[in-house]
Amino acid sequence: MGEDDFRRLYDAHFDAVLGFALRRTDRPEDAADVTADTFLVAWRRVAHVPQGDAARPWLYGVARRTLANHRRGEGRRAALGDRLRRQLAHAVADLADEVVHRADVTAAMKRLSARDEEVLQLHLWEGLEPREIADVLGVPATVVRPRLSRARSRLRELLGNDPPAPGHLPAEPATTIRKEGPR
C-alpha cells in the first residue's frame, strides 16, 4: 500500500472513524485527536492495513485502542491537575506566611542603622564570616565580631526576640540569626 492507497483509505473511512470517535467522546476535539492518531497508526503500519471491506473494522480497532490510551492519559492528566492544585494551594498558603514574615524582617532591617544593616546583610545574605566581612568593609576583624553581635541583638529586639526562621529573609540566607555564645 503506497501513498495513493493511503489517501484512498483516508478518504473512504475518515467520516466513519470520526463518527466512531465522536460517539465515544464528550468533546469534538477529543474525537478529532483520536481520529488523527488512528490514521497516524494506519500510515505507520500501512503494510499491515487490510484491503477492502476489512479495512474499516481494522481502523475501528485502532481507534478503540487509541481511545483507551486517550482516556488513560485524561485520567493521568486529571490526577496530575488535582495534585498540582493541592500543592499550589499549600504553596500559596506557605508563601503568604513567608511573605508576611519576610516583610517583617525587611522592615526591621530597614529600621537598623546603615552599619548594622550592612553587616547583617553581608553575614546573613552573602554568607560571609566575620573575617571576610572585615575585608569587604576594610576594617579589622576584631571590629566586625562585636558589631555583628550588636546588630543581631538589635534585630532580635525589633522582631520581638523572635529570630526569623531559616529561609525567611529577604534573600536566601546563609545562616540564621542566633544568640552569640562561645564559639
C-alpha atoms as an extended CHARMM CRD file, in Angstrom:
* protein
*
       183  EXT
         1         1  MET       CA              0.0000000000        0.0000000000        0.0000000000  PROA      1               0.0000000000
         2         2  GLY       CA              1.5640000000        3.2930000000       -1.0690000000  PROA      2               0.0000000000
         3         3  GLU       CA              0.7790000000        6.9400000000       -0.5000000000  PROA      3               0.0000000000
         4         4  ASP       CA             -2.0370000000        6.9550000000       -3.0650000000  PROA      4               0.0000000000
         5         5  ASP       CA             -3.5600000000        3.8630000000       -1.4580000000  PROA      5               0.0000000000
         6         6  PHE       CA             -3.3790000000        5.5370000000        1.9500000000  PROA      6               0.0000000000
         7         7  ARG       CA             -5.1200000000        8.6330000000        0.5680000000  PROA      7               0.0000000000
         8         8  ARG       CA             -7.9190000000        6.4630000000       -0.7310000000  PROA      8               0.0000000000
         9         9  LEU       CA             -8.1560000000        4.6610000000        2.6260000000  PROA      9               0.0000000000
        10        10  TYR       CA             -8.3080000000        8.0150000000        4.4210000000  PROA      10              0.0000000000
        11        11  ASP       CA            -10.9350000000        9.4410000000        2.0650000000  PROA      11              0.0000000000
        12        12  ALA       CA            -13.0600000000        6.2890000000        2.2580000000  PROA      12              0.0000000000
        13        13  HSD       CA            -13.0010000000        5.8530000000        6.0520000000  PROA      13              0.0000000000
        14        14  PHE       CA            -12.3220000000        9.2310000000        7.6570000000  PROA      14              0.0000000000
        15        15  ASP       CA            -16.0100000000       10.0300000000        8.2890000000  PROA      15              0.0000000000
        16        16  ALA       CA            -16.6800000000        6.5600000000        9.7100000000  PROA      16              0.0000000000
        17        17  VAL       CA            -13.6860000000        6.7110000000       12.0870000000  PROA      17              0.0000000000
        18        18  LEU       CA            -14.5500000000       10.2640000000       13.1570000000  PROA      18              0.0000000000
        19        19  GLY       CA            -18.1550000000        9.1980000000       13.8150000000  PROA      19              0.0000000000
        20        20  PHE       CA            -16.9030000000        6.2070000000       15.8270000000  PROA      20              0.0000000000
        21        21  ALA       CA            -14.7810000000        8.5540000000       17.9500000000  PROA      21              0.0000000000
        22        22  LEU       CA            -17.4780000000       11.2350000000       18.2920000000  PROA      22              0.0000000000
        23        23  ARG       CA            -19.9360000000        8.7130000000       19.6960000000  PROA      23              0.0000000000
        24        24  ARG       CA            -17.4120000000        7.6810000000       22.3290000000  PROA      24              0.0000000000
        25        25  THR       CA            -16.0450000000       11.0420000000       23.4750000000  PROA      25              0.0000000000
        26        26  ASP       CA            -17.5610000000       14.0610000000       25.1660000000  PROA      26              0.0000000000
        27        27  ARG       CA            -15.7060000000       16.6940000000       23.1940000000  PROA      27              0.0000000000
        28        28  PRO       CA            -15.3250000000       17.0060000000       19.4170000000  PROA      28              0.0000000000
        29        29  GLU       CA            -11.6640000000       17.9520000000       19.7710000000  PROA      29              0.0000000000
        30        30  ASP       CA            -11.0100000000       14.6610000000       21.5910000000  PROA      30              0.0000000000
        31        31  ALA       CA            -12.7040000000       12.7860000000       18.7460000000  PROA      31              0.0000000000
        32        32  ALA       CA            -10.5520000000       14.6880000000       16.2520000000  PROA      32              0.0000000000
        33        33  ASP       CA             -7.4090000000       13.7090000000       18.2100000000  PROA      33              0.0000000000
        34        34  VAL       CA             -8.4460000000       10.0440000000       18.2860000000  PROA      34              0.0000000000
        35        35  THR       CA             -9.1900000000       10.1120000000       14.5540000000  PROA      35              0.0000000000
        36        36  ALA       CA             -5.8680000000       11.7670000000       13.7410000000  PROA      36              0.0000000000
        37        37  ASP       CA             -3.9700000000        9.2760000000       15.8990000000  PROA      37              0.0000000000
        38        38  THR       CA             -5.8480000000        6.3790000000       14.2940000000  PROA      38              0.0000000000
        39        39  PHE       CA             -4.8060000000        7.4470000000       10.8210000000  PROA      39              0.0000000000
        40        40  LEU       CA             -1.2680000000        8.1010000000       12.0300000000  PROA      40              0.0000000000
        41        41  VAL       CA             -1.0820000000        4.4630000000       13.1530000000  PROA      41              0.0000000000
        42        42  ALA       CA             -2.5330000000        3.4090000000        9.7940000000  PROA      42              0.0000000000
        43        43  TRP       CA              0.1400000000        5.4400000000        7.9940000000  PROA      43              0.0000000000
        44        44  ARG       CA              2.9410000000        3.9480000000       10.0840000000  PROA      44              0.0000000000
        45        45  ARG       CA              1.5890000000        0.4170000000        9.6440000000  PROA      45              0.0000000000
        46        46  VAL       CA              0.4460000000        0.9050000000        6.0770000000  PROA      46              0.0000000000
        47        47  ALA       CA              1.7730000000       -2.5230000000        5.0910000000  PROA      47              0.0000000000
        48        48  HSD       CA             -0.4880000000       -4.1720000000        7.7040000000  PROA      48              0.0000000000
        49        49  VAL       CA             -3.7450000000       -2.4030000000        6.8460000000  PROA      49              0.0000000000
        50        50  PRO       CA             -6.1850000000       -4.9620000000        5.4120000000  PROA      50              0.0000000000
        51        51  GLN       CA             -7.5640000000       -4.3300000000        1.9500000000  PROA      51              0.0000000000
        52        52  GLY       CA            -11.1980000000       -3.8500000000        1.0180000000  PROA      52              0.0000000000
        53        53  ASP       CA            -14.0410000000       -4.3310000000        3.4940000000  PROA      53              0.0000000000
        54        54  ALA       CA            -11.6640000000       -5.4690000000        6.2640000000  PROA      54              0.0000000000
        55        55  ALA       CA            -10.0440000000       -2.0020000000        6.4800000000  PROA      55              0.0000000000
        56        56  ARG       CA            -12.8610000000       -0.3010000000        8.4090000000  PROA      56              0.0000000000
        57        57  PRO       CA            -13.0540000000       -2.8740000000       11.2580000000  PROA      57              0.0000000000
        58        58  TRP       CA             -9.2450000000       -2.7340000000       11.4740000000  PROA      58              0.0000000000
        59        59  LEU       CA             -9.3860000000        1.0900000000       11.7340000000  PROA      59              0.0000000000
        60        60  TYR       CA            -12.1370000000        0.8250000000       14.3700000000  PROA      60              0.0000000000
        61        61  GLY       CA             -9.8860000000       -1.4990000000       16.3870000000  PROA      61              0.0000000000
        62        62  VAL       CA             -7.0530000000        1.0210000000       16.1720000000  PROA      62              0.0000000000
        63        63  ALA       CA             -9.4710000000        3.8280000000       17.1090000000  PROA      63              0.0000000000
        64        64  ARG       CA            -10.7270000000        1.8000000000       20.0740000000  PROA      64              0.0000000000
        65        65  ARG       CA             -7.1980000000        1.2560000000       21.4150000000  PROA      65              0.0000000000
        66        66  THR       CA             -6.3100000000        4.8830000000       20.7190000000  PROA      66              0.0000000000
        67        67  LEU       CA             -9.4090000000        5.9750000000       22.6200000000  PROA      67              0.0000000000
        68        68  ALA       CA             -8.4200000000        3.7630000000       25.5730000000  PROA      68              0.0000000000
        69        69  ASN       CA             -4.9530000000        5.3550000000       25.5790000000  PROA      69              0.0000000000
        70        70  HSD       CA             -6.5430000000        8.7820000000       25.3490000000  PROA      70              0.0000000000
        71        71  ARG       CA             -8.7870000000        8.0400000000       28.3560000000  PROA      71              0.0000000000
        72        72  ARG       CA             -5.8550000000        6.7630000000       30.4090000000  PROA      72              0.0000000000
        73        73  GLY       CA             -3.9940000000        9.9360000000       29.5270000000  PROA      73              0.0000000000
        74        74  GLU       CA             -7.0080000000       12.0140000000       30.5530000000  PROA      74              0.0000000000
        75        75  GLY       CA             -7.0810000000       10.1880000000       33.8870000000  PROA      75              0.0000000000
        76        76  ARG       CA             -3.3850000000       10.8200000000       34.4430000000  PROA      76              0.0000000000
        77        77  ARG       CA             -3.7620000000       14.4800000000       33.4600000000  PROA      77              0.0000000000
        78        78  ALA       CA             -6.7440000000       14.8850000000       35.7990000000  PROA      78              0.0000000000
        79        79  ALA       CA             -4.8450000000       13.2510000000       38.6830000000  PROA      79              0.0000000000
        80        80  LEU       CA             -1.8130000000       15.4140000000       37.9690000000  PROA      80              0.0000000000
        81        81  GLY       CA             -4.0260000000       18.5080000000       37.8150000000  PROA      81              0.0000000000
        82        82  ASP       CA             -5.5890000000       17.6390000000       41.1740000000  PROA      82              0.0000000000
        83        83  ARG       CA             -2.1880000000       17.0190000000       42.7280000000  PROA      83              0.0000000000
        84        84  LEU       CA             -0.8050000000       20.2800000000       41.3250000000  PROA      84              0.0000000000
        85        85  ARG       CA             -3.8480000000       22.2190000000       42.5690000000  PROA      85              0.0000000000
        86        86  ARG       CA             -3.3680000000       20.7980000000       46.0820000000  PROA      86              0.0000000000
        87        87  GLN       CA              0.3540000000       21.5650000000       46.0260000000  PROA      87              0.0000000000
        88        88  LEU       CA             -0.2910000000       25.0430000000       44.7030000000  PROA      88              0.0000000000
        89        89  ALA       CA             -2.8580000000       25.7050000000       47.4330000000  PROA      89              0.0000000000
        90        90  HSD       CA             -0.3100000000       24.6730000000       50.0860000000  PROA      90              0.0000000000
        91        91  ALA       CA              2.4640000000       26.6370000000       48.3880000000  PROA      91              0.0000000000
        92        92  VAL       CA              0.3180000000       29.7670000000       48.2030000000  PROA      92              0.0000000000
        93        93  ALA       CA             -0.5880000000       29.4650000000       51.8840000000  PROA      93              0.0000000000
        94        94  ASP       CA              3.0630000000       28.8820000000       52.8260000000  PROA      94              0.0000000000
        95        95  LEU       CA              4.1680000000       31.7120000000       50.5630000000  PROA      95              0.0000000000
        96        96  ALA       CA              1.6530000000       34.0810000000       52.1300000000  PROA      96              0.0000000000
        97        97  ASP       CA              3.0460000000       33.2990000000       55.5960000000  PROA      97              0.0000000000
        98        98  GLU       CA              6.5950000000       33.7110000000       54.3400000000  PROA      98              0.0000000000
        99        99  VAL       CA              5.8280000000       36.9960000000       52.5860000000  PROA      99              0.0000000000
       100       100  VAL       CA              4.3800000000       38.4080000000       55.8050000000  PROA      100             0.0000000000
       101       101  HSD       CA              7.4040000000       37.2010000000       57.7770000000  PROA      101             0.0000000000
       102       102  ARG       CA              9.8660000000       38.4770000000       55.1660000000  PROA      102             0.0000000000
       103       103  ALA       CA              8.0960000000       41.8250000000       55.1820000000  PROA      103             0.0000000000
       104       104  ASP       CA              8.5200000000       41.9630000000       58.9790000000  PROA      104             0.0000000000
       105       105  VAL       CA             12.2200000000       41.1070000000       58.7210000000  PROA      105             0.0000000000
       106       106  THR       CA             12.7790000000       43.5570000000       55.8750000000  PROA      106             0.0000000000
       107       107  ALA       CA             11.0030000000       46.3190000000       57.7930000000  PROA      107             0.0000000000
       108       108  ALA       CA             13.0450000000       45.5440000000       60.9080000000  PROA      108             0.0000000000
       109       109  MET       CA             16.2970000000       45.5130000000       58.9080000000  PROA      109             0.0000000000
       110       110  LYS       CA             15.4240000000       48.9400000000       57.4550000000  PROA      110             0.0000000000
       111       111  ARG       CA             14.9990000000       50.3020000000       60.9840000000  PROA      111             0.0000000000
       112       112  LEU       CA             18.5630000000       49.3530000000       61.8660000000  PROA      112             0.0000000000
       113       113  SER       CA             21.4280000000       51.7410000000       61.3140000000  PROA      113             0.0000000000
       114       114  ALA       CA             23.0720000000       51.5020000000       57.9050000000  PROA      114             0.0000000000
       115       115  ARG       CA             26.1400000000       49.9710000000       59.5760000000  PROA      115             0.0000000000
       116       116  ASP       CA             24.1020000000       47.2560000000       61.3560000000  PROA      116             0.0000000000
       117       117  GLU       CA             22.0430000000       46.5290000000       58.2530000000  PROA      117             0.0000000000
       118       118  GLU       CA             25.1560000000       46.1590000000       56.1110000000  PROA      118             0.0000000000
       119       119  VAL       CA             26.9840000000       43.8380000000       58.4870000000  PROA      119             0.0000000000
       120       120  LEU       CA             23.8760000000       41.6290000000       58.8300000000  PROA      120             0.0000000000
       121       121  GLN       CA             23.3200000000       41.5500000000       55.0810000000  PROA      121             0.0000000000
       122       122  LEU       CA             26.9190000000       40.5170000000       54.4620000000  PROA      122             0.0000000000
       123       123  HSD       CA             26.6840000000       37.7940000000       57.0820000000  PROA      123             0.0000000000
       124       124  LEU       CA             23.1450000000       36.5030000000       56.5430000000  PROA      124             0.0000000000
       125       125  TRP       CA             22.5270000000       37.0880000000       52.8670000000  PROA      125             0.0000000000
       126       126  GLU       CA             26.0210000000       36.7140000000       51.4450000000  PROA      126             0.0000000000
       127       127  GLY       CA             27.1450000000       34.0260000000       53.9000000000  PROA      127             0.0000000000
       128       128  LEU       CA             30.3650000000       35.7930000000       54.8290000000  PROA      128             0.0000000000
       129       129  GLU       CA             32.2580000000       35.0890000000       58.0250000000  PROA      129             0.0000000000
       130       130  PRO       CA             33.4220000000       37.9870000000       60.2160000000  PROA      130             0.0000000000
       131       131  ARG       CA             36.9640000000       37.9540000000       58.7820000000  PROA      131             0.0000000000
       132       132  GLU       CA             35.5160000000       38.1310000000       55.2480000000  PROA      132             0.0000000000
       133       133  ILE       CA             33.1650000000       40.9330000000       56.2750000000  PROA      133             0.0000000000
       134       134  ALA       CA             36.1780000000       42.7620000000       57.6490000000  PROA      134             0.0000000000
       135       135  ASP       CA             37.8500000000       42.5160000000       54.2360000000  PROA      135             0.0000000000
       136       136  VAL       CA             34.7380000000       43.8680000000       52.4920000000  PROA      136             0.0000000000
       137       137  LEU       CA             34.3400000000       46.7620000000       54.9320000000  PROA      137             0.0000000000
       138       138  GLY       CA             38.0510000000       47.4800000000       55.2040000000  PROA      138             0.0000000000
       139       139  VAL       CA             38.0800000000       47.2120000000       58.9870000000  PROA      139             0.0000000000
       140       140  PRO       CA             39.8560000000       44.8300000000       61.3660000000  PROA      140             0.0000000000
       141       141  ALA       CA             38.0850000000       41.5110000000       62.0820000000  PROA      141             0.0000000000
       142       142  THR       CA             38.1060000000       42.4130000000       65.7900000000  PROA      142             0.0000000000
       143       143  VAL       CA             35.7270000000       45.2870000000       64.9470000000  PROA      143             0.0000000000
       144       144  VAL       CA             33.3000000000       43.0840000000       62.9920000000  PROA      144             0.0000000000
       145       145  ARG       CA             32.5410000000       40.4770000000       65.6620000000  PROA      145             0.0000000000
       146       146  PRO       CA             31.0760000000       42.8740000000       68.2500000000  PROA      146             0.0000000000
       147       147  ARG       CA             29.3660000000       44.9120000000       65.5150000000  PROA      147             0.0000000000
       148       148  LEU       CA             27.7040000000       41.7300000000       64.2030000000  PROA      148             0.0000000000
       149       149  SER       CA             26.6950000000       40.6790000000       67.7080000000  PROA      149             0.0000000000
       150       150  ARG       CA             25.1360000000       44.0910000000       68.4430000000  PROA      150             0.0000000000
       151       151  ALA       CA             23.3400000000       44.1140000000       65.0570000000  PROA      151             0.0000000000
       152       152  ARG       CA             21.8720000000       40.6780000000       65.7690000000  PROA      152             0.0000000000
       153       153  SER       CA             20.6810000000       41.8020000000       69.1910000000  PROA      153             0.0000000000
       154       154  ARG       CA             19.0770000000       44.9470000000       67.7710000000  PROA      154             0.0000000000
       155       155  LEU       CA             17.3330000000       42.9880000000       65.0250000000  PROA      155             0.0000000000
       156       156  ARG       CA             16.1110000000       40.4430000000       67.5740000000  PROA      156             0.0000000000
       157       157  GLU       CA             14.6900000000       43.3050000000       69.6750000000  PROA      157             0.0000000000
       158       158  LEU       CA             12.9190000000       44.7690000000       66.6540000000  PROA      158             0.0000000000
       159       159  LEU       CA             11.4370000000       41.3580000000       65.8540000000  PROA      159             0.0000000000
       160       160  GLY       CA             10.2850000000       40.8890000000       69.4520000000  PROA      160             0.0000000000
       161       161  ASN       CA             13.0640000000       38.4540000000       70.3960000000  PROA      161             0.0000000000
       162       162  ASP       CA             11.7000000000       36.0280000000       67.8210000000  PROA      162             0.0000000000
       163       163  PRO       CA             14.5120000000       35.4500000000       65.3460000000  PROA      163             0.0000000000
       164       164  PRO       CA             13.4970000000       34.6700000000       61.7780000000  PROA      164             0.0000000000
       165       165  ALA       CA             13.4250000000       31.0490000000       60.7590000000  PROA      165             0.0000000000
       166       166  PRO       CA             15.8350000000       29.8760000000       58.0620000000  PROA      166             0.0000000000
       167       167  GLY       CA             14.7060000000       30.9480000000       54.6380000000  PROA      167             0.0000000000
       168       168  HSD       CA             12.5770000000       33.7920000000       55.9900000000  PROA      168             0.0000000000
       169       169  LEU       CA             14.8520000000       36.6160000000       54.9900000000  PROA      169             0.0000000000
       170       170  PRO       CA             14.5430000000       38.9300000000       52.0160000000  PROA      170             0.0000000000
       171       171  ALA       CA             17.1870000000       36.9090000000       50.2020000000  PROA      171             0.0000000000
       172       172  GLU       CA             18.4000000000       33.3590000000       50.6160000000  PROA      172             0.0000000000
       173       173  PRO       CA             20.2470000000       33.3960000000       53.9330000000  PROA      173             0.0000000000
       174       174  ALA       CA             23.4450000000       31.5370000000       54.5090000000  PROA      174             0.0000000000
       175       175  THR       CA             22.6900000000       31.1870000000       58.2070000000  PROA      175             0.0000000000
       176       176  THR       CA             20.1130000000       32.2270000000       60.7740000000  PROA      176             0.0000000000
       177       177  ILE       CA             20.2860000000       34.8990000000       63.4170000000  PROA      177             0.0000000000
       178       178  ARG       CA             21.4140000000       33.2720000000       66.6030000000  PROA      178             0.0000000000
       179       179  LYS       CA             22.3690000000       34.4890000000       70.0290000000  PROA      179             0.0000000000
       180       180  GLU       CA             26.0640000000       34.9820000000       70.4610000000  PROA      180             0.0000000000
       181       181  GLY       CA             27.7360000000       32.4770000000       72.6410000000  PROA      181             0.0000000000
       182       182  PRO       CA             31.0910000000       30.7790000000       72.9660000000  PROA      182             0.0000000000
       183       183  ARG       CA             32.4470000000       29.6390000000       69.6460000000  PROA      183             0.0000000000
